[in-house]
Amino acid sequence: MEILECSSMIATKPVSTLMAYGSKMSKFNGDSLNDATSYYNVVRALQYLIMTMLYLSYAINQVC
């Protein structure tokens, strides 16, 4: 929840796919990223979350 709040994505709705099929991306569409720091903070938080889950699953497998 904290990651969603920090990235201003708390009100977003889940979807089954990341993009609509056949969509074209362009660097000229949408808003530009003014502050890359917030983007990097979200990426680091997601990396930390993934690594924590991997270590936890490894520990559980060793115990079982």
PQR file with spaces between the fields and no chain letter, atoms N, CA, C, O and H, PARSE charges and radii, in Angstrom:
ATOM       1  N    MET     1       0.824   -1.190    0.000 -0.4000 1.5000
ATOM       2  CA   MET     1       0.000    0.000    0.000 -0.0000 2.0000
ATOM       3  C    MET     1       0.871    1.257    0.000  0.5500 1.7000
ATOM       4  O    MET     1       0.539    2.249   -0.649 -0.5500 1.4000
ATOM       5  N    GLU     2       1.987    1.209    0.732 -0.4000 1.5000
ATOM       6  CA   GLU     2       2.860    2.378    0.781 -0.0000 2.0000
ATOM       7  C    GLU     2       3.451    2.690   -0.599  0.5500 1.7000
ATOM       8  O    GLU     2       3.588    3.854   -0.976 -0.5500 1.4000
ATOM       9  H    GLU     2       2.257    0.403    1.259  0.4000 1.0000
ATOM      10  N    ILE     3       3.795    1.647   -1.340 -0.4000 1.5000
ATOM      11  CA   ILE     3       4.345    1.853   -2.680 -0.0000 2.0000
ATOM      12  C    ILE     3       3.295    2.505   -3.573  0.5500 1.7000
ATOM      13  O    ILE     3       3.617    3.409   -4.345 -0.5500 1.4000
ATOM      14  H    ILE     3       3.684    0.701   -1.034  0.4000 1.0000
ATOM      15  N    LEU     4       2.048    2.060   -3.479 -0.4000 1.5000
ATOM      16  CA   LEU     4       0.979    2.660   -4.273 -0.0000 2.0000
ATOM      17  C    LEU     4       0.729    4.109   -3.875  0.5500 1.7000
ATOM      18  O    LEU     4       0.480    4.957   -4.732 -0.5500 1.4000
ATOM      19  H    LEU     4       1.786    1.325   -2.852  0.4000 1.0000
ATOM      20  N    GLU     5       0.794    4.392   -2.598 -0.4000 1.5000
ATOM      21  CA   GLU     5       0.590    5.765   -2.141 -0.0000 2.0000
ATOM      22  C    GLU     5       1.712    6.676   -2.614  0.5500 1.7000
ATOM      23  O    GLU     5       1.448    7.786   -3.076 -0.5500 1.4000
ATOM      24  H    GLU     5       0.996    3.703   -1.902  0.4000 1.0000
ATOM      25  N    CYS     6       2.960    6.227   -2.506 -0.4000 1.5000
ATOM      26  CA   CYS     6       4.108    7.045   -2.916 -0.0000 2.0000
ATOM      27  C    CYS     6       4.113    7.317   -4.413  0.5500 1.7000
ATOM      28  O    CYS     6       4.586    8.365   -4.853 -0.5500 1.4000
ATOM      29  H    CYS     6       3.174    5.325   -2.131  0.4000 1.0000
ATOM      30  N    SER     7       3.593    6.386   -5.193 -0.4000 1.5000
ATOM      31  CA   SER     7       3.594    6.551   -6.639 -0.0000 2.0000
ATOM      32  C    SER     7       2.286    7.136   -7.163  0.5500 1.7000
ATOM      33  O    SER     7       2.064    7.173   -8.373 -0.5500 1.4000
ATOM      34  H    SER     7       3.208    5.535   -4.836  0.4000 1.0000
ATOM      35  N    SER     8       1.418    7.594   -6.257 -0.4000 1.5000
ATOM      36  CA   SER     8       0.119    8.179   -6.609 -0.0000 2.0000
ATOM      37  C    SER     8      -0.727    7.229   -7.443  0.5500 1.7000
ATOM      38  O    SER     8      -1.400    7.650   -8.383 -0.5500 1.4000
ATOM      39  H    SER     8       1.598    7.564   -5.274  0.4000 1.0000
ATOM      40  N    MET     9      -0.691    5.944   -7.096 -0.4000 1.5000
ATOM      41  CA   MET     9      -1.448    4.939   -7.828 -0.0000 2.0000
ATOM      42  C    MET     9      -2.457    4.233   -6.930  0.5500 1.7000
ATOM      43  O    MET     9      -2.924    3.143   -7.260 -0.5500 1.4000
ATOM      44  H    MET     9      -0.145    5.602   -6.332  0.4000 1.0000
ATOM      45  N    ILE    10      -2.794    4.839   -5.807 -0.4000 1.5000
ATOM      46  CA   ILE    10      -3.676    4.203   -4.836 -0.0000 2.0000
ATOM      47  C    ILE    10      -5.091    4.033   -5.387  0.5500 1.7000
ATOM      48  O    ILE    10      -5.795    3.112   -4.975 -0.5500 1.4000
ATOM      49  H    ILE    10      -2.414    5.725   -5.539  0.4000 1.0000
ATOM      50  N    ALA    11      -5.525    4.897   -6.305 -0.4000 1.5000
ATOM      51  CA   ALA    11      -6.883    4.822   -6.829 -0.0000 2.0000
ATOM      52  C    ALA    11      -6.968    4.056   -8.145  0.5500 1.7000
ATOM      53  O    ALA    11      -8.030    4.025   -8.765 -0.5500 1.4000
ATOM      54  H    ALA    11      -4.952    5.645   -6.640  0.4000 1.0000
ATOM      55  N    THR    12      -5.880    3.442   -8.581 -0.4000 1.5000
ATOM      56  CA   THR    12      -5.900    2.720   -9.849 -0.0000 2.0000
ATOM      57  C    THR    12      -6.638    1.395   -9.699  0.5500 1.7000
ATOM      58  O    THR    12      -6.754    0.846   -8.604 -0.5500 1.4000
ATOM      59  H    THR    12      -5.017    3.467   -8.077  0.4000 1.0000
ATOM      60  N    LYS    13      -7.129    0.902  -10.822 -0.4000 1.5000
ATOM      61  CA   LYS    13      -7.856   -0.363  -10.833 -0.0000 2.0000
ATOM      62  C    LYS    13      -6.973   -1.442  -11.460  0.5500 1.7000
ATOM      63  O    LYS    13      -6.242   -1.160  -12.409 -0.5500 1.4000
ATOM      64  H    LYS    13      -7.035    1.349  -11.712  0.4000 1.0000
ATOM      65  N    PRO    14      -7.030   -2.677  -10.944 -0.5600 1.5000
ATOM      66  CA   PRO    14      -6.228   -3.758  -11.529  0.2800 2.0000
ATOM      67  C    PRO    14      -6.770   -4.157  -12.900  0.5500 1.7000
ATOM      68  O    PRO    14      -7.968   -4.062  -13.164 -0.5500 1.4000
ATOM      69  N    VAL    15      -5.865   -4.604  -13.761 -0.4000 1.5000
ATOM      70  CA   VAL    15      -6.238   -5.103  -15.083 -0.0000 2.0000
ATOM      71  C    VAL    15      -5.541   -6.432  -15.304  0.5500 1.7000
ATOM      72  O    VAL    15      -4.548   -6.737  -14.643 -0.5500 1.4000
ATOM      73  H    VAL    15      -4.891   -4.681  -13.546  0.4000 1.0000
ATOM      74  N    SER    16      -6.058   -7.219  -16.231 -0.4000 1.5000
ATOM      75  CA   SER    16      -5.464   -8.532  -16.488 -0.0000 2.0000
ATOM      76  C    SER    16      -4.207   -8.446  -17.351  0.5500 1.7000
ATOM      77  O    SER    16      -3.362   -9.340  -17.305 -0.5500 1.4000
ATOM      78  H    SER    16      -6.865   -6.970  -16.768  0.4000 1.0000
ATOM      79  N    THR    17      -4.077   -7.380  -18.136 -0.4000 1.5000
ATOM      80  CA   THR    17      -2.883   -7.185  -18.962 -0.0000 2.0000
ATOM      81  C    THR    17      -2.307   -5.809  -18.682  0.5500 1.7000
ATOM      82  O    THR    17      -3.008   -4.917  -18.205 -0.5500 1.4000
ATOM      83  H    THR    17      -4.763   -6.654  -18.174  0.4000 1.0000
ATOM      84  N    LEU    18      -1.025   -5.644  -18.983 -0.4000 1.5000
ATOM      85  CA   LEU    18      -0.372   -4.372  -18.725 -0.0000 2.0000
ATOM      86  C    LEU    18      -0.749   -3.307  -19.747  0.5500 1.7000
ATOM      87  O    LEU    18      -0.840   -2.127  -19.410 -0.5500 1.4000
ATOM      88  H    LEU    18      -0.456   -6.369  -19.371  0.4000 1.0000
ATOM      89  N    MET    19      -0.968   -3.718  -20.999 -0.4000 1.5000
ATOM      90  CA   MET    19      -1.312   -2.786  -22.072 -0.0000 2.0000
ATOM      91  C    MET    19      -2.388   -3.389  -22.942  0.5500 1.7000
ATOM      92  O    MET    19      -2.544   -4.609  -22.994 -0.5500 1.4000
ATOM      93  H    MET    19      -0.893   -4.677  -21.274  0.4000 1.0000
ATOM      94  N    ALA    20      -3.117   -2.553  -23.612 -0.4000 1.5000
ATOM      95  CA   ALA    20      -4.082   -3.039  -24.588 -0.0000 2.0000
ATOM      96  C    ALA    20      -3.324   -3.620  -25.776  0.5500 1.7000
ATOM      97  O    ALA    20      -2.315   -3.066  -26.213 -0.5500 1.4000
ATOM      98  H    ALA    20      -2.990   -1.562  -23.569  0.4000 1.0000
ATOM      99  N    TYR    21      -3.815   -4.728  -26.287 -0.4000 1.5000
ATOM     100  CA   TYR    21      -3.164   -5.380  -27.416 -0.0000 2.0000
ATOM     101  C    TYR    21      -3.125   -4.446  -28.624  0.5500 1.7000
ATOM     102  O    TYR    21      -4.134   -3.824  -28.957 -0.5500 1.4000
ATOM     103  H    TYR    21      -4.634   -5.177  -25.932  0.4000 1.0000
ATOM     104  N    GLY    22      -1.987   -4.344  -29.271 -0.4000 1.5000
ATOM     105  CA   GLY    22      -1.842   -3.525  -30.473 -0.0000 2.0000
ATOM     106  C    GLY    22      -1.560   -2.064  -30.199  0.5500 1.7000
ATOM     107  O    GLY    22      -1.492   -1.273  -31.140 -0.5500 1.4000
ATOM     108  H    GLY    22      -1.168   -4.849  -29.001  0.4000 1.0000
ATOM     109  N    SER    23      -1.391   -1.672  -28.934 -0.4000 1.5000
ATOM     110  CA   SER    23      -1.100   -0.273  -28.620 -0.0000 2.0000
ATOM     111  C    SER    23       0.298    0.095  -29.085  0.5500 1.7000
ATOM     112  O    SER    23       1.218   -0.722  -29.039 -0.5500 1.4000
ATOM     113  H    SER    23      -1.446   -2.315  -28.170  0.4000 1.0000
ATOM     114  N    LYS    24       0.443    1.306  -29.524 -0.4000 1.5000
ATOM     115  CA   LYS    24       1.742    1.826  -29.940 -0.0000 2.0000
ATOM     116  C    LYS    24       2.223    2.828  -28.901  0.5500 1.7000
ATOM     117  O    LYS    24       1.470    3.696  -28.459 -0.5500 1.4000
ATOM     118  H    LYS    24      -0.304    1.970  -29.561  0.4000 1.0000
ATOM     119  N    MET    25       3.477    2.696  -28.521 -0.4000 1.5000
ATOM     120  CA   MET    25       4.054    3.626  -27.551 -0.0000 2.0000
ATOM     121  C    MET    25       4.930    4.628  -28.278  0.5500 1.7000
ATOM     122  O    MET    25       5.572    4.309  -29.279 -0.5500 1.4000
ATOM     123  H    MET    25       4.089    1.991  -28.880  0.4000 1.0000
ATOM     124  N    SER    26       4.944    5.839  -27.760 -0.4000 1.5000
ATOM     125  CA   SER    26       5.763    6.889  -28.337 -0.0000 2.0000
ATOM     126  C    SER    26       6.280    7.774  -27.218  0.5500 1.7000
ATOM     127  O    SER    26       5.586    8.002  -26.227 -0.5500 1.4000
ATOM     128  H    SER    26       4.423    6.098  -26.947  0.4000 1.0000
ATOM     129  N    LYS    27       7.491    8.270  -27.374 -0.4000 1.5000
ATOM     130  CA   LYS    27       8.036    9.166  -26.360 -0.0000 2.0000
ATOM     131  C    LYS    27       7.360   10.531  -26.408  0.5500 1.7000
ATOM     132  O    LYS    27       7.578   11.362  -25.527 -0.5500 1.4000
ATOM     133  H    LYS    27       8.055    8.086  -28.179  0.4000 1.0000
ATOM     134  N    PHE    28       6.546   10.765  -27.425 -0.4000 1.5000
ATOM     135  CA   PHE    28       5.874   12.054  -27.569 -0.0000 2.0000
ATOM     136  C    PHE    28       4.450   12.036  -27.009  0.5500 1.7000
ATOM     137  O    PHE    28       3.805   13.083  -26.962 -0.5500 1.4000
ATOM     138  H    PHE    28       6.369   10.090  -28.141  0.4000 1.0000
ATOM     139  N    ASN    29       3.946   10.886  -26.585 -0.4000 1.5000
ATOM     140  CA   ASN    29       2.603   10.773  -26.020 -0.0000 2.0000
ATOM     141  C    ASN    29       2.660   10.883  -24.508  0.5500 1.7000
ATOM     142  O    ASN    29       3.591   10.374  -23.883 -0.5500 1.4000
ATOM     143  H    ASN    29       4.470   10.035  -26.623  0.4000 1.0000
ATOM     144  N    GLY    30       1.692   11.531  -23.924 -0.4000 1.5000
ATOM     145  CA   GLY    30       1.582   11.600  -22.473 -0.0000 2.0000
ATOM     146  C    GLY    30       2.480   12.653  -21.854  0.5500 1.7000
ATOM     147  O    GLY    30       3.165   13.403  -22.551 -0.5500 1.4000
ATOM     148  H    GLY    30       0.936   11.945  -24.431  0.4000 1.0000
ATOM     149  N    ASP    31       2.462   12.692  -20.525 -0.4000 1.5000
ATOM     150  CA   ASP    31       3.260   13.661  -19.781 -0.0000 2.0000
ATOM     151  C    ASP    31       4.684   13.164  -19.641  0.5500 1.7000
ATOM     152  O    ASP    31       4.930   11.964  -19.523 -0.5500 1.4000
ATOM     153  H    ASP    31       1.906   12.083  -19.960  0.4000 1.0000
ATOM     154  N    SER    32       5.614   14.097  -19.655 -0.4000 1.5000
ATOM     155  CA   SER    32       7.008   13.721  -19.453 -0.0000 2.0000
ATOM     156  C    SER    32       7.276   13.555  -17.962  0.5500 1.7000
ATOM     157  O    SER    32       6.559   14.098  -17.123 -0.5500 1.4000
ATOM     158  H    SER    32       5.414   15.072  -19.750  0.4000 1.0000
ATOM     159  N    LEU    33       8.298   12.811  -17.657 -0.4000 1.5000
ATOM     160  CA   LEU    33       8.674   12.571  -16.268 -0.0000 2.0000
ATOM     161  C    LEU    33       9.573   13.711  -15.807  0.5500 1.7000
ATOM     162  O    LEU    33      10.733   13.797  -16.209 -0.5500 1.4000
ATOM     163  H    LEU    33       8.881   12.370  -18.339  0.4000 1.0000
ATOM     164  N    ASN    34       9.037   14.580  -14.967 -0.4000 1.5000
ATOM     165  CA   ASN    34       9.786   15.744  -14.519 -0.0000 2.0000
ATOM     166  C    ASN    34      10.827   15.392  -13.466  0.5500 1.7000
ATOM     167  O    ASN    34      11.931   15.936  -13.469 -0.5500 1.4000
ATOM     168  H    ASN    34       8.095   14.510  -14.640  0.4000 1.0000
ATOM     169  N    ASP    35      10.477   14.490  -12.575 -0.4000 1.5000
ATOM     170  CA   ASP    35      11.375   14.132  -11.479 -0.0000 2.0000
ATOM     171  C    ASP    35      11.603   12.633  -11.502  0.5500 1.7000
ATOM     172  O    ASP    35      10.718   11.861  -11.130 -0.5500 1.4000
ATOM     173  H    ASP    35       9.581   14.047  -12.572  0.4000 1.0000
ATOM     174  N    ALA    36      12.772   12.220  -11.934 -0.4000 1.5000
ATOM     175  CA   ALA    36      13.078   10.788  -12.034 -0.0000 2.0000
ATOM     176  C    ALA    36      13.278   10.156  -10.661  0.5500 1.7000
ATOM     177  O    ALA    36      13.248    8.931  -10.544 -0.5500 1.4000
ATOM     178  H    ALA    36      13.491   12.846  -12.236  0.4000 1.0000
ATOM     179  N    THR    37      13.477   10.950   -9.634 -0.4000 1.5000
ATOM     180  CA   THR    37      13.715   10.412   -8.293 -0.0000 2.0000
ATOM     181  C    THR    37      12.530    9.585   -7.809  0.5500 1.7000
ATOM     182  O    THR    37      12.724    8.516   -7.231 -0.5500 1.4000
ATOM     183  H    THR    37      13.501   11.945   -9.729  0.4000 1.0000
ATOM     184  N    SER    38      11.331   10.050   -8.031 -0.4000 1.5000
ATOM     185  CA   SER    38      10.160    9.296   -7.579 -0.0000 2.0000
ATOM     186  C    SER    38      10.057    7.966   -8.316  0.5500 1.7000
ATOM     187  O    SER    38       9.683    6.954   -7.723 -0.5500 1.4000
ATOM     188  H    SER    38      11.173   10.918   -8.501  0.4000 1.0000
ATOM     189  N    TYR    39      10.388    7.963   -9.605 -0.4000 1.5000
ATOM     190  CA   TYR    39      10.380    6.722  -10.380 -0.0000 2.0000
ATOM     191  C    TYR    39      11.403    5.741   -9.814  0.5500 1.7000
ATOM     192  O    TYR    39      11.088    4.567   -9.615 -0.5500 1.4000
ATOM     193  H    TYR    39      10.693    8.785  -10.087  0.4000 1.0000
ATOM     194  N    TYR    40      12.610    6.203   -9.557 -0.4000 1.5000
ATOM     195  CA   TYR    40      13.651    5.330   -9.010 -0.0000 2.0000
ATOM     196  C    TYR    40      13.283    4.813   -7.631  0.5500 1.7000
ATOM     197  O    TYR    40      13.594    3.669   -7.299 -0.5500 1.4000
ATOM     198  H    TYR    40      12.866    7.156   -9.719  0.4000 1.0000
ATOM     199  N    ASN    41      12.629    5.633   -6.822 -0.4000 1.5000
ATOM     200  CA   ASN    41      12.214    5.184   -5.491 -0.0000 2.0000
ATOM     201  C    ASN    41      11.198    4.061   -5.575  0.5500 1.7000
ATOM     202  O    ASN    41      11.260    3.112   -4.794 -0.5500 1.4000
ATOM     203  H    ASN    41      12.376    6.562   -7.091  0.4000 1.0000
ATOM     204  N    VAL    42      10.261    4.154   -6.515 -0.4000 1.5000
ATOM     205  CA   VAL    42       9.266    3.092   -6.683 -0.0000 2.0000
ATOM     206  C    VAL    42       9.944    1.819   -7.171  0.5500 1.7000
ATOM     207  O    VAL    42       9.633    0.732   -6.684 -0.5500 1.4000
ATOM     208  H    VAL    42      10.211    4.925   -7.150  0.4000 1.0000
ATOM     209  N    VAL    43      10.861    1.935   -8.119 -0.4000 1.5000
ATOM     210  CA   VAL    43      11.578    0.764   -8.641 -0.0000 2.0000
ATOM     211  C    VAL    43      12.382    0.102   -7.529  0.5500 1.7000
ATOM     212  O    VAL    43      12.370   -1.123   -7.407 -0.5500 1.4000
ATOM     213  H    VAL    43      11.114    2.819   -8.514  0.4000 1.0000
ATOM     214  N    ARG    44      13.077    0.889   -6.719 -0.4000 1.5000
ATOM     215  CA   ARG    44      13.851    0.319   -5.606 -0.0000 2.0000
ATOM     216  C    ARG    44      12.944   -0.372   -4.596  0.5500 1.7000
ATOM     217  O    ARG    44      13.287   -1.439   -4.086 -0.5500 1.4000
ATOM     218  H    ARG    44      13.087    1.884   -6.818  0.4000 1.0000
ATOM     219  N    ALA    45      11.803    0.216   -4.304 -0.4000 1.5000
ATOM     220  CA   ALA    45      10.874   -0.401   -3.362 -0.0000 2.0000
ATOM     221  C    ALA    45      10.356   -1.728   -3.898  0.5500 1.7000
ATOM     222  O    ALA    45      10.223   -2.690   -3.142 -0.5500 1.4000
ATOM     223  H    ALA    45      11.524    1.083   -4.718  0.4000 1.0000
ATOM     224  N    LEU    46      10.060   -1.791   -5.196 -0.4000 1.5000
ATOM     225  CA   LEU    46       9.602   -3.042   -5.797 -0.0000 2.0000
ATOM     226  C    LEU    46      10.704   -4.088   -5.804  0.5500 1.7000
ATOM     227  O    LEU    46      10.436   -5.265   -5.563 -0.5500 1.4000
ATOM     228  H    LEU    46      10.168   -1.009   -5.810  0.4000 1.0000
ATOM     229  N    GLN    47      11.940   -3.680   -6.078 -0.4000 1.5000
ATOM     230  CA   GLN    47      13.063   -4.621   -6.036 -0.0000 2.0000
ATOM     231  C    GLN    47      13.245   -5.176   -4.629  0.5500 1.7000
ATOM     232  O    GLN    47      13.474   -6.373   -4.457 -0.5500 1.4000
ATOM     233  H    GLN    47      12.157   -2.723   -6.274  0.4000 1.0000
ATOM     234  N    TYR    48      13.145   -4.321   -3.634 -0.4000 1.5000
ATOM     235  CA   TYR    48      13.277   -4.764   -2.251 -0.0000 2.0000
ATOM     236  C    TYR    48      12.174   -5.752   -1.893  0.5500 1.7000
ATOM     237  O    TYR    48      12.425   -6.768   -1.245 -0.5500 1.4000
ATOM     238  H    TYR    48      12.960   -3.349   -3.774  0.4000 1.0000
ATOM     239  N    LEU    49      10.955   -5.447   -2.317 -0.4000 1.5000
ATOM     240  CA   LEU    49       9.828   -6.329   -2.043 -0.0000 2.0000
ATOM     241  C    LEU    49      10.025   -7.702   -2.689  0.5500 1.7000
ATOM     242  O    LEU    49       9.756   -8.724   -2.058 -0.5500 1.4000
ATOM     243  H    LEU    49      10.751   -4.622   -2.843  0.4000 1.0000
ATOM     244  N    ILE    50      10.487   -7.733   -3.924 -0.4000 1.5000
ATOM     245  CA   ILE    50      10.717   -8.997   -4.626 -0.0000 2.0000
ATOM     246  C    ILE    50      11.824   -9.800   -3.950  0.5500 1.7000
ATOM     247  O    ILE    50      11.679  -11.007   -3.752 -0.5500 1.4000
ATOM     248  H    ILE    50      10.706   -6.902   -4.436  0.4000 1.0000
ATOM     249  N    MET    51      12.919   -9.149   -3.597 -0.4000 1.5000
ATOM     250  CA   MET    51      14.018   -9.863   -2.941 -0.0000 2.0000
ATOM     251  C    MET    51      13.582  -10.410   -1.581  0.5500 1.7000
ATOM     252  O    MET    51      13.961  -11.521   -1.212 -0.5500 1.4000
ATOM     253  H    MET    51      13.037   -8.169   -3.758  0.4000 1.0000
ATOM     254  N    THR    52      12.800   -9.648   -0.845 -0.4000 1.5000
ATOM     255  CA   THR    52      12.301  -10.115    0.444 -0.0000 2.0000
ATOM     256  C    THR    52      11.430  -11.350    0.269  0.5500 1.7000
ATOM     257  O    THR    52      11.532  -12.302    1.043 -0.5500 1.4000
ATOM     258  H    THR    52      12.493   -8.745   -1.144  0.4000 1.0000
ATOM     259  N    MET    53      10.579  -11.334   -0.743 -0.4000 1.5000
ATOM     260  CA   MET    53       9.722  -12.492   -0.996 -0.0000 2.0000
ATOM     261  C    MET    53      10.557  -13.710   -1.404  0.5500 1.7000
ATOM     262  O    MET    53      10.243  -14.828   -0.998 -0.5500 1.4000
ATOM     263  H    MET    53      10.497  -10.561   -1.371  0.4000 1.0000
ATOM     264  N    LEU    54      11.603  -13.516   -2.191 -0.4000 1.5000
ATOM     265  CA   LEU    54      12.464  -14.625   -2.587 -0.0000 2.0000
ATOM     266  C    LEU    54      13.189  -15.229   -1.395  0.5500 1.7000
ATOM     267  O    LEU    54      13.251  -16.451   -1.256 -0.5500 1.4000
ATOM     268  H    LEU    54      11.859  -12.607   -2.521  0.4000 1.0000
ATOM     269  N    TYR    55      13.736  -14.382   -0.536 -0.4000 1.5000
ATOM     270  CA   TYR    55      14.425  -14.884    0.658 -0.0000 2.0000
ATOM     271  C    TYR    55      13.465  -15.617    1.581  0.5500 1.7000
ATOM     272  O    TYR    55      13.812  -16.649    2.156 -0.5500 1.4000
ATOM     273  H    TYR    55      13.686  -13.389   -0.648  0.4000 1.0000
ATOM     274  N    LEU    56      12.264  -15.086    1.720 -0.4000 1.5000
ATOM     275  CA   LEU    56      11.271  -15.726    2.578 -0.0000 2.0000
ATOM     276  C    LEU    56      10.876  -17.089    2.026  0.5500 1.7000
ATOM     277  O    LEU    56      10.779  -18.055    2.782 -0.5500 1.4000
ATOM     278  H    LEU    56      11.982  -14.248    1.253  0.4000 1.0000
ATOM     279  N    SER    57      10.650  -17.179    0.729 -0.4000 1.5000
ATOM     280  CA   SER    57      10.274  -18.471    0.145 -0.0000 2.0000
ATOM     281  C    SER    57      11.419  -19.470    0.249  0.5500 1.7000
ATOM     282  O    SER    57      11.177  -20.660    0.452 -0.5500 1.4000
ATOM     283  H    SER    57      10.729  -16.394    0.115  0.4000 1.0000
ATOM     284  N    TYR    58      12.664  -19.010    0.113 -0.4000 1.5000
ATOM     285  CA   TYR    58      13.818  -19.899    0.266 -0.0000 2.0000
ATOM     286  C    TYR    58      13.888  -20.428    1.702  0.5500 1.7000
ATOM     287  O    TYR    58      14.126  -21.616    1.922 -0.5500 1.4000
ATOM     288  H    TYR    58      12.860  -18.044   -0.052  0.4000 1.0000
ATOM     289  N    ALA    59      13.681  -19.544    2.664 -0.4000 1.5000
ATOM     290  CA   ALA    59      13.732  -19.953    4.071 -0.0000 2.0000
ATOM     291  C    ALA    59      12.636  -20.965    4.388  0.5500 1.7000
ATOM     292  O    ALA    59      12.876  -21.942    5.098 -0.5500 1.4000
ATOM     293  H    ALA    59      13.488  -18.579    2.485  0.4000 1.0000
ATOM     294  N    ILE    60      11.448  -20.737    3.869 -0.4000 1.5000
ATOM     295  CA   ILE    60      10.338  -21.667    4.104 -0.0000 2.0000
ATOM     296  C    ILE    60      10.645  -23.016    3.490  0.5500 1.7000
ATOM     297  O    ILE    60      10.367  -24.044    4.106 -0.5500 1.4000
ATOM     298  H    ILE    60      11.252  -19.944    3.292  0.4000 1.0000
ATOM     299  N    ASN    61      11.213  -23.044    2.286 -0.4000 1.5000
ATOM     300  CA   ASN    61      11.564  -24.306    1.644 -0.0000 2.0000
ATOM     301  C    ASN    61      12.638  -25.073    2.422  0.5500 1.7000
ATOM     302  O    ASN    61      12.622  -26.304    2.448 -0.5500 1.4000
ATOM     303  H    ASN    61      11.439  -22.208    1.784  0.4000 1.0000
ATOM     304  N    GLN    62      13.568  -24.354    3.054 -0.4000 1.5000
ATOM     305  CA   GLN    62      14.609  -25.003    3.837 -0.0000 2.0000
ATOM     306  C    GLN    62      14.038  -25.608    5.113  0.5500 1.7000
ATOM     307  O    GLN    62      14.515  -26.649    5.564 -0.5500 1.4000
ATOM     308  H    GLN    62      13.581  -23.355    3.033  0.4000 1.0000
ATOM     309  N    VAL    63      13.046  -24.989    5.693 -0.4000 1.5000
ATOM     310  CA   VAL    63      12.443  -25.493    6.924 -0.0000 2.0000
ATOM     311  C    VAL    63      11.557  -26.701    6.636  0.5500 1.7000
ATOM     312  O    VAL    63      11.535  -27.667    7.398 -0.5500 1.4000
ATOM     313  H    VAL    63      12.658  -24.143    5.327  0.4000 1.0000
ATOM     314  N    CYS    64      10.834  -26.630    5.533 -0.4000 1.5000
ATOM     315  CA   CYS    64       9.912  -27.731    5.198 -0.0000 2.0000
ATOM     316  C    CYS    64      10.700  -28.834    4.588  0.5500 1.7000
ATOM     317  O    CYS    64      10.138  -29.867    4.224 -0.5500 1.4000
ATOM     318  H    CYS    64      10.853  -25.845    4.914  0.4000 1.0000
